[in-house]
Amino acid sequence: MSAVGSALLTWLGGGSALAVLAKVLPSLLGGVPGLPSLLVRFMPVRGPIPRYDRSWIALVLTSQVAVGAALGIGAQILLVVVILGYVMPFFGLELFDMARDVAAFNLPARVGQLFGVSL
């Protein structure tokens, strides 16, 4: 594998992609962006929410967390599909080729040789 391919592989799998994934989910788990500000229009400034609006406002506020979680999971799946299916092959990095290279490296045997153990 070339130095450029190795550097790109380190960038893709060495933490940057995982950091992006870790940032995407919590931001979408908070709910659907813009929905709370839309619901504020139906909530009075003073006093309780009218009885006929309570059930649907409560339903929307409660379900936005589930919708946000579904959006977050969908975004992560899409990100993985795009990285594995389009970005990596564009740069000449195939997943099965990388797996073959890792298996050929035989890390346990190399570590064993450091300690004088033959595997």
JOURGI-V406186 format. One record per pair of residues at least 4 apart in sequence whose C-alpha atoms are under 8 Angstrom apart, sorted by sequence separation. I is the first residue (numbers start at 1). J is the second residue. If there is no record, write none. Layout:
((I | J) (I | J))
//
This chain:
((1 | 5) (2 | 6) (3 | 7) (4 | 8) (5 | 9) (6 | 10) (7 | 11) (8 | 12) (9 | 13) (10 | 14) (11 | 15) (12 | 16) (13 | 17) (14 | 18) (15 | 19) (16 | 20) (17 | 21) (18 | 22) (19 | 23) (20 | 24) (21 | 25) (22 | 26) (23 | 27) (24 | 28) (25 | 29) (26 | 30) (28 | 32) (31 | 35) (34 | 38) (35 | 39) (36 | 40) (37 | 41) (38 | 42) (39 | 43) (40 | 44) (44 | 48) (49 | 53) (50 | 54) (51 | 55) (53 | 57) (54 | 58) (55 | 59) (56 | 60) (57 | 61) (58 | 62) (59 | 63) (60 | 64) (61 | 65) (62 | 66) (63 | 67) (64 | 68) (65 | 69) (66 | 70) (67 | 71) (68 | 72) (69 | 73) (70 | 74) (71 | 75) (72 | 76) (73 | 77) (74 | 78) (75 | 79) (76 | 80) (77 | 81) (78 | 82) (79 | 83) (80 | 84) (81 | 85) (82 | 86) (83 | 87) (84 | 88) (85 | 89) (86 | 90) (87 | 91) (88 | 92) (89 | 93) (93 | 97) (94 | 98) (95 | 99) (96 | 100) (97 | 101) (98 | 102) (99 | 103) (100 | 104) (101 | 105) (102 | 106) (106 | 110) (107 | 111) (108 | 112) (109 | 113) (110 | 114) (111 | 115) (112 | 116) (113 | 117) (1 | 6) (9 | 14) (11 | 16) (12 | 17) (13 | 18) (28 | 33) (44 | 49) (49 | 54) (81 | 86) (82 | 87) (83 | 88) (84 | 89) (88 | 93) (89 | 94) (93 | 98) (112 | 117) (113 | 118) (11 | 17) (43 | 49) (88 | 94) (112 | 118) (112 | 119) (109 | 118) (109 | 119) (42 | 53) (84 | 95) (108 | 119) (39 | 57) (36 | 61) (32 | 64) (31 | 64) (32 | 65) (31 | 65) (30 | 65) (31 | 66) (32 | 67) (29 | 65) (31 | 67) (32 | 68) (29 | 66) (31 | 68) (30 | 68) (31 | 69) (29 | 68) (28 | 68) (29 | 69) (28 | 69) (28 | 71) (29 | 72) (25 | 69) (28 | 72) (27 | 72) (26 | 72) (25 | 72) (24 | 72) (25 | 73) (24 | 75) (25 | 76) (24 | 76) (21 | 76) (9 | 93) (5 | 91) (5 | 92) (5 | 93))
//
